[in-house]
Amino acid sequence: MPADAATARPRTVLLWFRKDLRLSDHAALATAVDAGAAVIPVYILEPRETGTGPLGAAQEWWLHQSLEALAASLKEHGSDLVLRRGPAAEVLDALIAETGADGVFWNRRYDPPGIAVDKAIKSDLTARGLTVRSFAGQILHEPTKLKTGAGGHFRVYTPFWKALDGSGEPPEPIPVPKRIPSPASWPKTDALSDWSLLPTRPNWAKGFADHFQPGEAGAQARLEAFIETGLKGYRERRDFPAEPHVSMLSPHLAQGEISPASVWHATRGLDAHIPMEDLIHFRKELAWRDFSYHLLFHFPCLSERNWNPKFDAFPWRDAPDLLEKWQRGQTGYPIVDAGMRQLWQTGWMHNRVRMITASFLIKDLLIDWREGERWFRDTLVDADPASNAASWQWVAGSGADAAPFFRIFNPVSQGEKFDPEGAYIRRFVPELKAMPNKFIHKPSEAPLTALRDAGVSLGKTYPLPIVDHGKARDAAMAAFHGLRGE
């Protein structure tokens, strides 16, 4: 390749959007504009098998809305968005031939399939004399740079957090360019509607828009609302699913509609009216997302293989009927059913309830954590290849710095502790809305008079528990001790 290819100032740049569907704090965009190049923004819908696009059906719904929002924002800045579908290398080659582009810029991604695609493309295009540049910005740190004192990668979250927190503040977010230079002529684009990202028959996503506004503006509005009404008290109240002390920024972060650095910097200077413990705890959640990507980068099979190989011999149960009842929110345990129904109705689930439902699948039903990971991957609008896999392995006890297997959530006591009035359950399990607080978390223990007064008929209007938690816990512990040869 020419010696100056990497530093040349290209005349026309293909700006390849991926999971960075925003204009603010976008290093690839800002660099292309600063270079004075004509910029052709492009989004490529890559084949599902590459693992680089939307992870599931729920996220396809989100992607459609997000691309509409991005295209509108680009138009406001004098630009446009070109949509193409196919293997990324082939699409980029076609666009280079059609436009004469001599540069391709993108922000880095950190999922293993995406890394492999990007490496091959960068090597090929650079060898052909094009200027190819990639930039950081999708996570707070670069997995190749944040290392342990011994020079390795982190396997435990607490020292990872200390290293991240001690590495200094993230760079200041980059402002949106005032105007984006356009090419003399635009290449053809696919129609977004032709991608069929939206469900139709049936439209199971019809309720999603009541809860979310995909796009960069929606991300910013969500952040501002959280800082105003949810951040104070975050550390103590974030575990209560009926309360507003969660940011719900995860879908926006998953599609890169807002950068984690922008979220981090938005919490600066707030300690005058928000306790520092709340600010730090919220930042630690951003750091957990980074830690998950750190794990995925160094263990690319995180969603497929146990981090701890000792769990490879765990005697998982093959029980498709129980799996389906869990998926449908028909387990007979109200907090579990509320969470699974919230997921189906809104494409999102409260984090505390994610842990409860995951523990129930793994330890009450003894179903492989990978079944849960696949279901969440398909049904969550915030599906994330790193956080989803790392969190499931954390609950299973098979992951890095995981909770011990014997930490088995009791779905009744968890509900009583974190939804004491049953407000969350009444919202998503309406057949129990008239149950008294005393029995809202354990209707199977309610006297017949209480059930009759609430209009509940166990086994008909609401299911009986599909397992006995006490017996299930004993079976899970026996399986675990057997795994250890005890």
C-alpha positions as a Python dict, from the first residue, in 0.01 Angstrom:
ca = {
    (1, 'M'): (0, 0, 0),
    (2, 'P'): (118, 358, -46),
    (3, 'A'): (312, 479, 258),
    (4, 'D'): (74, 771, 313),
    (5, 'A'): (-252, 579, 258),
    (6, 'A'): (-339, 568, 626),
    (7, 'T'): (-291, 944, 672),
    (8, 'A'): (-408, 1076, 335),
    (9, 'R'): (-696, 1324, 321),
    (10, 'P'): (-966, 1150, 119),
    (11, 'R'): (-1193, 1346, -112),
    (12, 'T'): (-1502, 1128, -60),
    (13, 'V'): (-1562, 918, 249),
    (14, 'L'): (-1807, 635, 300),
    (15, 'L'): (-1914, 683, 660),
    (16, 'W'): (-2019, 335, 767),
    (17, 'F'): (-2276, 347, 1047),
    (18, 'R'): (-2317, 36, 1258),
    (19, 'K'): (-2412, 40, 1627),
    (20, 'D'): (-2347, 413, 1646),
    (21, 'L'): (-2670, 557, 1508),
    (22, 'R'): (-2614, 915, 1619),
    (23, 'L'): (-2445, 1237, 1512),
    (24, 'S'): (-2313, 1352, 1850),
    (25, 'D'): (-1986, 1218, 1994),
    (26, 'H'): (-1922, 1038, 1665),
    (27, 'A'): (-1548, 1037, 1601),
    (28, 'A'): (-1568, 887, 1251),
    (29, 'L'): (-1820, 1148, 1138),
    (30, 'A'): (-1637, 1439, 1298),
    (31, 'T'): (-1303, 1336, 1147),
    (32, 'A'): (-1451, 1299, 799),
    (33, 'V'): (-1611, 1643, 820),
    (34, 'D'): (-1294, 1802, 959),
    (35, 'A'): (-1099, 1653, 668),
    (36, 'G'): (-1318, 1847, 426),
    (37, 'A'): (-1434, 1532, 251),
    (38, 'A'): (-1771, 1475, 91),
    (39, 'V'): (-1943, 1232, 327),
    (40, 'I'): (-2172, 948, 218),
    (41, 'P'): (-2337, 795, 527),
    (42, 'V'): (-2429, 431, 475),
    (43, 'Y'): (-2591, 162, 685),
    (44, 'I'): (-2549, -200, 579),
    (45, 'L'): (-2793, -467, 689),
    (46, 'E'): (-2548, -754, 711),
    (47, 'P'): (-2648, -1122, 701),
    (48, 'R'): (-2782, -1244, 1035),
    (49, 'E'): (-2527, -1526, 1048),
    (50, 'T'): (-2243, -1275, 1081),
    (51, 'G'): (-2390, -1166, 1413),
    (52, 'T'): (-2315, -802, 1341),
    (53, 'G'): (-2663, -655, 1304),
    (54, 'P'): (-2977, -668, 1519),
    (55, 'L'): (-2959, -968, 1747),
    (56, 'G'): (-3326, -1060, 1733),
    (57, 'A'): (-3675, -974, 1618),
    (58, 'A'): (-3739, -714, 1889),
    (59, 'Q'): (-3421, -531, 1801),
    (60, 'E'): (-3517, -532, 1434),
    (61, 'W'): (-3823, -328, 1531),
    (62, 'W'): (-3596, -84, 1714),
    (63, 'L'): (-3351, -65, 1425),
    (64, 'H'): (-3625, 36, 1180),
    (65, 'Q'): (-3727, 328, 1402),
    (66, 'S'): (-3367, 426, 1474),
    (67, 'L'): (-3270, 434, 1106),
    (68, 'E'): (-3571, 653, 1030),
    (69, 'A'): (-3460, 892, 1305),
    (70, 'L'): (-3098, 892, 1186),
    (71, 'A'): (-3199, 962, 825),
    (72, 'A'): (-3415, 1256, 936),
    (73, 'S'): (-3131, 1397, 1147),
    (74, 'L'): (-2884, 1365, 860),
    (75, 'K'): (-3123, 1550, 629),
    (76, 'E'): (-3141, 1834, 881),
    (77, 'H'): (-2763, 1861, 846),
    (78, 'G'): (-2759, 1864, 468),
    (79, 'S'): (-2690, 1494, 423),
    (80, 'D'): (-2873, 1166, 369),
    (81, 'L'): (-2852, 797, 457),
    (82, 'V'): (-2781, 523, 203),
    (83, 'L'): (-2925, 184, 293),
    (84, 'R'): (-2783, -134, 144),
    (85, 'R'): (-2821, -501, 231),
    (86, 'G'): (-2567, -783, 195),
    (87, 'P'): (-2217, -886, 306),
    (88, 'A'): (-2038, -570, 413),
    (89, 'A'): (-1730, -620, 197),
    (90, 'E'): (-1940, -664, -118),
    (91, 'V'): (-2162, -365, -40),
    (92, 'L'): (-1867, -137, 29),
    (93, 'D'): (-1694, -250, -292),
    (94, 'A'): (-2006, -167, -490),
    (95, 'L'): (-2039, 176, -329),
    (96, 'I'): (-1671, 254, -388),
    (97, 'A'): (-1717, 169, -757),
    (98, 'E'): (-2036, 376, -783),
    (99, 'T'): (-1913, 685, -598),
    (100, 'G'): (-1538, 691, -647),
    (101, 'A'): (-1497, 707, -268),
    (102, 'D'): (-1134, 693, -163),
    (103, 'G'): (-1194, 666, 211),
    (104, 'V'): (-1399, 450, 446),
    (105, 'F'): (-1443, 555, 811),
    (106, 'W'): (-1622, 375, 1095),
    (107, 'N'): (-1643, 350, 1470),
    (108, 'R'): (-1513, 22, 1605),
    (109, 'R'): (-1732, -261, 1726),
    (110, 'Y'): (-1623, -529, 1969),
    (111, 'D'): (-1832, -839, 1901),
    (112, 'P'): (-1618, -1122, 1758),
    (113, 'P'): (-1804, -1157, 1423),
    (114, 'G'): (-1790, -780, 1373),
    (115, 'I'): (-1420, -767, 1453),
    (116, 'A'): (-1351, -1041, 1199),
    (117, 'V'): (-1550, -862, 927),
    (118, 'D'): (-1381, -529, 998),
    (119, 'K'): (-1028, -670, 1003),
    (120, 'A'): (-1069, -833, 662),
    (121, 'I'): (-1224, -521, 508),
    (122, 'K'): (-961, -288, 651),
    (123, 'S'): (-677, -506, 528),
    (124, 'D'): (-822, -538, 179),
    (125, 'L'): (-916, -174, 126),
    (126, 'T'): (-590, -42, 270),
    (127, 'A'): (-392, -269, 37),
    (128, 'R'): (-587, -118, -251),
    (129, 'G'): (-479, 233, -152),
    (130, 'L'): (-796, 359, 18),
    (131, 'T'): (-782, 556, 341),
    (132, 'V'): (-946, 339, 605),
    (133, 'R'): (-981, 468, 959),
    (134, 'S'): (-1156, 327, 1265),
    (135, 'F'): (-1230, 506, 1590),
    (136, 'A'): (-1320, 434, 1952),
    (137, 'G'): (-1637, 548, 2121),
    (138, 'Q'): (-1879, 259, 2163),
    (139, 'I'): (-1750, 171, 2508),
    (140, 'L'): (-1560, 367, 2770),
    (141, 'H'): (-1231, 184, 2725),
    (142, 'E'): (-1048, -14, 2461),
    (143, 'P'): (-1019, -383, 2561),
    (144, 'T'): (-665, -396, 2426),
    (145, 'K'): (-549, -109, 2645),
    (146, 'L'): (-704, -159, 2989),
    (147, 'K'): (-491, -432, 3149),
    (148, 'T'): (-414, -579, 3487),
    (149, 'G'): (-91, -499, 3668),
    (150, 'A'): (50, -821, 3528),
    (151, 'G'): (-39, -716, 3174),
    (152, 'G'): (-331, -954, 3127),
    (153, 'H'): (-704, -899, 3097),
    (154, 'F'): (-944, -862, 3386),
    (155, 'R'): (-1156, -1153, 3506),
    (156, 'V'): (-1304, -986, 3815),
    (157, 'Y'): (-1527, -680, 3804),
    (158, 'T'): (-1409, -488, 4113),
    (159, 'P'): (-1045, -444, 4004),
    (160, 'F'): (-1172, -372, 3653),
    (161, 'W'): (-1388, -90, 3790),
    (162, 'K'): (-1099, 46, 3993),
    (163, 'A'): (-874, 45, 3687),
    (164, 'L'): (-1139, 210, 3471),
    (165, 'D'): (-1225, 470, 3733),
    (166, 'G'): (-855, 538, 3789),
    (167, 'S'): (-780, 583, 3420),
    (168, 'G'): (-928, 933, 3416),
    (169, 'E'): (-1245, 1080, 3272),
    (170, 'P'): (-1351, 973, 2923),
    (171, 'P'): (-1278, 1233, 2654),
    (172, 'E'): (-1528, 1515, 2625),
    (173, 'P'): (-1810, 1422, 2388),
    (174, 'I'): (-1763, 1553, 2034),
    (175, 'P'): (-2031, 1803, 1926),
    (176, 'V'): (-2255, 1745, 1625),
    (177, 'P'): (-2113, 1898, 1305),
    (178, 'K'): (-2308, 2204, 1196),
    (179, 'R'): (-2325, 2074, 842),
    (180, 'I'): (-2217, 1754, 671),
    (181, 'P'): (-2068, 1799, 321),
    (182, 'S'): (-2256, 1599, 57),
    (183, 'P'): (-2132, 1432, -262),
    (184, 'A'): (-2216, 1576, -603),
    (185, 'S'): (-2455, 1284, -659),
    (186, 'W'): (-2598, 1019, -433),
    (187, 'P'): (-2585, 644, -495),
    (188, 'K'): (-2907, 448, -498),
    (189, 'T'): (-3051, 336, -166),
    (190, 'D'): (-3279, 57, -54),
    (191, 'A'): (-3620, 148, 81),
    (192, 'L'): (-3624, 81, 454),
    (193, 'S'): (-3970, -73, 424),
    (194, 'D'): (-3831, -338, 189),
    (195, 'W'): (-3617, -474, 470),
    (196, 'S'): (-3930, -600, 650),
    (197, 'L'): (-3792, -525, 996),
    (198, 'L'): (-4136, -456, 1143),
    (199, 'P'): (-4364, -741, 1253),
    (200, 'T'): (-4704, -741, 1085),
    (201, 'R'): (-4900, -1064, 1130),
    (202, 'P'): (-4931, -1040, 1420),
    (203, 'N'): (-4782, -706, 1519),
    (204, 'W'): (-4647, -827, 1851),
    (205, 'A'): (-4444, -505, 1890),
    (206, 'K'): (-4747, -275, 1888),
    (207, 'G'): (-4694, -179, 2252),
    (208, 'F'): (-4324, -98, 2225),
    (209, 'A'): (-4372, 260, 2108),
    (210, 'D'): (-4573, 336, 2424),
    (211, 'H'): (-4255, 289, 2625),
    (212, 'F'): (-3970, 395, 2399),
    (213, 'Q'): (-3872, 659, 2147),
    (214, 'P'): (-3590, 507, 1939),
    (215, 'G'): (-3332, 745, 1800),
    (216, 'E'): (-3078, 998, 1923),
    (217, 'A'): (-3338, 1252, 2035),
    (218, 'G'): (-3519, 984, 2230),
    (219, 'A'): (-3194, 880, 2397),
    (220, 'Q'): (-3118, 1234, 2503),
    (221, 'A'): (-3471, 1286, 2633),
    (222, 'R'): (-3452, 962, 2830),
    (223, 'L'): (-3119, 1064, 2985),
    (224, 'E'): (-3249, 1406, 3085),
    (225, 'A'): (-3565, 1261, 3237),
    (226, 'F'): (-3365, 1007, 3436),
    (227, 'I'): (-3128, 1269, 3575),
    (228, 'E'): (-3423, 1486, 3673),
    (229, 'T'): (-3647, 1223, 3832),
    (230, 'G'): (-3467, 891, 3872),
    (231, 'L'): (-3099, 936, 3953),
    (232, 'K'): (-3149, 1063, 4308),
    (233, 'G'): (-3205, 753, 4517),
    (234, 'Y'): (-3073, 526, 4241),
    (235, 'R'): (-2850, 311, 4459),
    (236, 'E'): (-3126, 209, 4700),
    (237, 'R'): (-3435, 218, 4478),
    (238, 'R'): (-3307, 78, 4148),
    (239, 'D'): (-3409, -273, 4254),
    (240, 'F'): (-3779, -187, 4286),
    (241, 'P'): (-3944, -255, 3948),
    (242, 'A'): (-4252, -44, 4010),
    (243, 'E'): (-4043, 268, 4073),
    (244, 'P'): (-3881, 506, 3820),
    (245, 'H'): (-3521, 471, 3943),
    (246, 'V'): (-3381, 307, 3630),
    (247, 'S'): (-3245, 492, 3330),
    (248, 'M'): (-3387, 262, 3056),
    (249, 'L'): (-3097, 383, 2840),
    (250, 'S'): (-2985, 30, 2755),
    (251, 'P'): (-3168, 7, 2417),
    (252, 'H'): (-3022, 342, 2313),
    (253, 'L'): (-2673, 233, 2416),
    (254, 'A'): (-2717, -99, 2235),
    (255, 'Q'): (-2774, 81, 1903),
    (256, 'G'): (-2528, 358, 1982),
    (257, 'E'): (-2789, 634, 1976),
    (258, 'I'): (-2598, 784, 2265),
    (259, 'S'): (-2237, 718, 2362),
    (260, 'P'): (-2145, 592, 2709),
    (261, 'A'): (-1905, 885, 2738),
    (262, 'S'): (-2196, 1125, 2686),
    (263, 'V'): (-2393, 951, 2960),
    (264, 'W'): (-2091, 956, 3191),
    (265, 'H'): (-2028, 1325, 3136),
    (266, 'A'): (-2395, 1410, 3191),
    (267, 'T'): (-2352, 1295, 3552),
    (268, 'R'): (-2064, 1535, 3620),
    (269, 'G'): (-2124, 1831, 3849),
    (270, 'L'): (-2447, 1690, 3991),
    (271, 'D'): (-2319, 1608, 4339),
    (272, 'A'): (-2458, 1933, 4478),
    (273, 'H'): (-2810, 1791, 4470),
    (274, 'I'): (-2763, 1419, 4402),
    (275, 'P'): (-2576, 1199, 4651),
    (276, 'M'): (-2237, 1085, 4528),
    (277, 'E'): (-2325, 724, 4607),
    (278, 'D'): (-2605, 741, 4348),
    (279, 'L'): (-2376, 890, 4085),
    (280, 'I'): (-2103, 632, 4145),
    (281, 'H'): (-2346, 340, 4144),
    (282, 'F'): (-2493, 453, 3814),
    (283, 'R'): (-2147, 489, 3662),
    (284, 'K'): (-2068, 140, 3782),
    (285, 'E'): (-2354, 13, 3565),
    (286, 'L'): (-2187, 173, 3263),
    (287, 'A'): (-1866, 6, 3374),
    (288, 'W'): (-2039, -334, 3397),
    (289, 'R'): (-2134, -294, 3030),
    (290, 'D'): (-1767, -225, 2955),
    (291, 'F'): (-1659, -523, 3166),
    (292, 'S'): (-1894, -744, 2966),
    (293, 'Y'): (-1731, -628, 2642),
    (294, 'H'): (-1390, -681, 2797),
    (295, 'L'): (-1491, -1043, 2866),
    (296, 'L'): (-1640, -1093, 2519),
    (297, 'F'): (-1331, -951, 2350),
    (298, 'H'): (-1103, -1190, 2535),
    (299, 'F'): (-1347, -1486, 2535),
    (300, 'P'): (-1531, -1468, 2201),
    (301, 'C'): (-1752, -1773, 2275),
    (302, 'L'): (-1912, -1607, 2579),
    (303, 'S'): (-2269, -1671, 2457),
    (304, 'E'): (-2201, -2032, 2363),
    (305, 'R'): (-1958, -2182, 2613),
    (306, 'N'): (-1923, -2178, 2988),
    (307, 'W'): (-1648, -1944, 3098),
    (308, 'N'): (-1583, -2195, 3374),
    (309, 'P'): (-1543, -2531, 3195),
    (310, 'K'): (-1640, -2719, 3512),
    (311, 'F'): (-2002, -2638, 3421),
    (312, 'D'): (-1971, -2828, 3093),
    (313, 'A'): (-2081, -3142, 3277),
    (314, 'F'): (-2380, -2985, 3452),
    (315, 'P'): (-2690, -3207, 3414),
    (316, 'W'): (-2928, -2963, 3248),
    (317, 'R'): (-3288, -3072, 3203),
    (318, 'D'): (-3447, -3103, 2859),
    (319, 'A'): (-3794, -2968, 2933),
    (320, 'P'): (-3945, -2775, 2640),
    (321, 'D'): (-4285, -2758, 2810),
    (322, 'L'): (-4139, -2586, 3117),
    (323, 'L'): (-3928, -2358, 2898),
    (324, 'E'): (-4239, -2247, 2709),
    (325, 'K'): (-4427, -2173, 3033),
    (326, 'W'): (-4135, -1962, 3148),
    (327, 'Q'): (-4126, -1777, 2814),
    (328, 'R'): (-4501, -1706, 2828),
    (329, 'G'): (-4506, -1594, 3191),
    (330, 'Q'): (-4714, -1889, 3308),
    (331, 'T'): (-4499, -2028, 3589),
    (332, 'G'): (-4734, -1967, 3881),
    (333, 'Y'): (-4478, -1737, 4045),
    (334, 'P'): (-4614, -1382, 4001),
    (335, 'I'): (-4285, -1188, 4000),
    (336, 'V'): (-4141, -1426, 3738),
    (337, 'D'): (-4456, -1409, 3526),
    (338, 'A'): (-4472, -1029, 3553),
    (339, 'G'): (-4116, -1001, 3426),
    (340, 'M'): (-4164, -1237, 3135),
    (341, 'R'): (-4484, -1061, 3032),
    (342, 'Q'): (-4322, -719, 3062),
    (343, 'L'): (-4055, -847, 2826),
    (344, 'W'): (-4311, -968, 2571),
    (345, 'Q'): (-4529, -657, 2593),
    (346, 'T'): (-4259, -390, 2598),
    (347, 'G'): (-3938, -553, 2470),
    (348, 'W'): (-3766, -470, 2798),
    (349, 'M'): (-3746, -601, 3153),
    (350, 'H'): (-3640, -443, 3481),
    (351, 'N'): (-3287, -549, 3578),
    (352, 'R'): (-3372, -695, 3920),
    (353, 'V'): (-3648, -900, 3761),
    (354, 'R'): (-3407, -1018, 3490),
    (355, 'M'): (-3198, -1174, 3766),
    (356, 'I'): (-3504, -1332, 3928),
    (357, 'T'): (-3637, -1478, 3603),
    (358, 'A'): (-3292, -1601, 3502),
    (359, 'S'): (-3236, -1767, 3838),
    (360, 'F'): (-3577, -1935, 3810),
    (361, 'L'): (-3500, -2080, 3466),
    (362, 'I'): (-3154, -2200, 3561),
    (363, 'K'): (-3196, -2312, 3919),
    (364, 'D'): (-3565, -2387, 3966),
    (365, 'L'): (-3618, -2547, 3626),
    (366, 'L'): (-3257, -2663, 3571),
    (367, 'I'): (-3272, -2544, 3210),
    (368, 'D'): (-2948, -2448, 3038),
    (369, 'W'): (-2868, -2077, 3069),
    (370, 'R'): (-2810, -2067, 2693),
    (371, 'E'): (-3184, -2120, 2636),
    (372, 'G'): (-3250, -1806, 2836),
    (373, 'E'): (-2975, -1614, 2662),
    (374, 'R'): (-3128, -1701, 2324),
    (375, 'W'): (-3477, -1597, 2434),
    (376, 'F'): (-3360, -1263, 2571),
    (377, 'R'): (-3148, -1208, 2262),
    (378, 'D'): (-3459, -1238, 2044),
    (379, 'T'): (-3709, -1052, 2261),
    (380, 'L'): (-3511, -765, 2419),
    (381, 'V'): (-3489, -432, 2239),
    (382, 'D'): (-3164, -379, 2429),
    (383, 'A'): (-3017, -716, 2327),
    (384, 'D'): (-2642, -686, 2355),
    (385, 'P'): (-2393, -961, 2266),
    (386, 'A'): (-2171, -884, 2563),
    (387, 'S'): (-2407, -784, 2846),
    (388, 'N'): (-2664, -1052, 2766),
    (389, 'A'): (-2415, -1339, 2766),
    (390, 'A'): (-2210, -1211, 3061),
    (391, 'S'): (-2519, -1155, 3274),
    (392, 'W'): (-2666, -1499, 3204),
    (393, 'Q'): (-2335, -1663, 3291),
    (394, 'W'): (-2317, -1447, 3605),
    (395, 'V'): (-2651, -1581, 3727),
    (396, 'A'): (-2562, -1938, 3627),
    (397, 'G'): (-2240, -1923, 3826),
    (398, 'S'): (-2044, -2031, 3520),
    (399, 'G'): (-1906, -1692, 3421),
    (400, 'A'): (-1622, -1464, 3515),
    (401, 'D'): (-1662, -1317, 3865),
    (402, 'A'): (-2002, -1488, 3872),
    (403, 'A'): (-2246, -1515, 4158),
    (404, 'P'): (-2196, -1851, 4333),
    (405, 'F'): (-2434, -2120, 4210),
    (406, 'F'): (-2583, -2158, 4556),
    (407, 'R'): (-2717, -1802, 4532),
    (408, 'I'): (-3066, -1914, 4436),
    (409, 'F'): (-3334, -1646, 4435),
    (410, 'N'): (-3658, -1734, 4611),
    (411, 'P'): (-3918, -1588, 4371),
    (412, 'V'): (-4170, -1532, 4651),
    (413, 'S'): (-3941, -1350, 4893),
    (414, 'Q'): (-3781, -1152, 4610),
    (415, 'G'): (-4125, -1029, 4510),
    (416, 'E'): (-4219, -946, 4867),
    (417, 'K'): (-3896, -753, 4916),
    (418, 'F'): (-3884, -554, 4593),
    (419, 'D'): (-4253, -523, 4501),
    (420, 'P'): (-4411, -517, 4847),
    (421, 'E'): (-4743, -366, 4737),
    (422, 'G'): (-4758, -581, 4425),
    (423, 'A'): (-4783, -278, 4194),
    (424, 'Y'): (-4551, -428, 3935),
    (425, 'I'): (-4732, -761, 3941),
    (426, 'R'): (-5077, -601, 3915),
    (427, 'R'): (-4959, -412, 3608),
    (428, 'F'): (-4833, -710, 3411),
    (429, 'V'): (-5035, -995, 3563),
    (430, 'P'): (-5378, -826, 3568),
    (431, 'E'): (-5562, -1147, 3660),
    (432, 'L'): (-5410, -1102, 4009),
    (433, 'K'): (-5485, -730, 4045),
    (434, 'A'): (-5751, -786, 4312),
    (435, 'M'): (-5538, -1017, 4525),
    (436, 'P'): (-5459, -880, 4872),
    (437, 'N'): (-5099, -779, 4933),
    (438, 'K'): (-5051, -1070, 5170),
    (439, 'F'): (-5101, -1321, 4890),
    (440, 'I'): (-5014, -1130, 4573),
    (441, 'H'): (-4674, -1305, 4564),
    (442, 'K'): (-4802, -1652, 4661),
    (443, 'P'): (-5158, -1698, 4536),
    (444, 'S'): (-5121, -2075, 4566),
    (445, 'E'): (-5109, -2030, 4946),
    (446, 'A'): (-5414, -1803, 4961),
    (447, 'P'): (-5733, -1936, 5125),
    (448, 'L'): (-6025, -2011, 4896),
    (449, 'T'): (-6215, -1707, 5023),
    (450, 'A'): (-5932, -1471, 4926),
    (451, 'L'): (-5905, -1633, 4583),
    (452, 'R'): (-6280, -1616, 4529),
    (453, 'D'): (-6299, -1250, 4636),
    (454, 'A'): (-6013, -1168, 4394),
    (455, 'G'): (-6176, -1357, 4108),
    (456, 'V'): (-5883, -1599, 4084),
    (457, 'S'): (-5923, -1965, 4001),
    (458, 'L'): (-5590, -2143, 4031),
    (459, 'G'): (-5518, -2366, 3735),
    (460, 'K'): (-5774, -2176, 3526),
    (461, 'T'): (-5738, -1798, 3543),
    (462, 'Y'): (-5385, -1819, 3687),
    (463, 'P'): (-5154, -2123, 3686),
    (464, 'L'): (-5047, -2325, 3982),
    (465, 'P'): (-4669, -2321, 4042),
    (466, 'I'): (-4498, -2538, 3782),
    (467, 'V'): (-4239, -2643, 4040),
    (468, 'D'): (-4210, -2639, 4417),
    (469, 'H'): (-3934, -2388, 4487),
    (470, 'G'): (-3805, -2564, 4798),
    (471, 'K'): (-3773, -2899, 4623),
    (472, 'A'): (-3632, -2734, 4312),
    (473, 'R'): (-3367, -2561, 4520),
    (474, 'D'): (-3265, -2890, 4677),
    (475, 'A'): (-3245, -3054, 4334),
    (476, 'A'): (-3032, -2768, 4200),
    (477, 'M'): (-2791, -2791, 4492),
    (478, 'A'): (-2768, -3170, 4454),
    (479, 'A'): (-2682, -3127, 4086),
    (480, 'F'): (-2419, -2867, 4173),
    (481, 'H'): (-2259, -3080, 4442),
    (482, 'G'): (-2259, -3374, 4202),
    (483, 'L'): (-2076, -3157, 3952),
    (484, 'R'): (-1809, -3093, 4213),
    (485, 'G'): (-1788, -3461, 4304),
    (486, 'E'): (-1913, -3404, 4659),
}
